[in-house]
Amino acid sequence: MTAWIRSVVVTSCLAVTSLLVPAAHSQDHHQPRNLVVNGDFSEDGGSLDGWTFNENVDNFYWQPATIGTTDYASNGCFGAVCISGSEEEQNFLYQTIPTIPGLRYKLTFTYDAGQGGTNELQVLAGDKVVEDIINAAQGSNTYTVHFIARRFDTKLNFVGRQDIAFSFLTDISVTCDF
């Protein structure tokens, strides 16, 4: 990418996101703003505010959890239906974020598979699976993936299962990727 094109993309991204995203979500005015609201689940002392989730799941849908000083979205849904079932059966947690079609974005998040075993976290940007973590071992890992926006708004969707215990998700961030 030529320096001129890169400069235009960076300027456009910073300008548009500053119009679309409240200043409270950015720590540095020279860095791209996080487009995700409440990506660390800490609002109101630990909540899923800003997120939509399926409360109709018959088993352990996404719920807020705090361990030590870290807030999470916690998931204990069990069985393949949590991922591959109908929309009424899936264990989803999503937020629609403002994006610019054609621009590349960087998504980072921390996923802890709890006790390991049979688990899955499928991550979608729009209708495209951008990450599919299957049977992750115990422990917390930070993931980074990239996607190209196809619309002016992108549904960021986490669909999860953890068959033997609970898994945890936090520190979700989406920024323009220069």
Secondary structure by P-SEA (a helix, b strand, c coil): ccaaaaaaaaaaaaaaaaaccccccccccccccccccccccccccccccccccccccccccbbbbbccccccccccccccccccccccccbbbbbbbbbcccbbbbbbbbbbcccccbbbbbbbccccccccccccccbbbbbbbbbbbccccccbbbbbccccbbbbbccccccccc
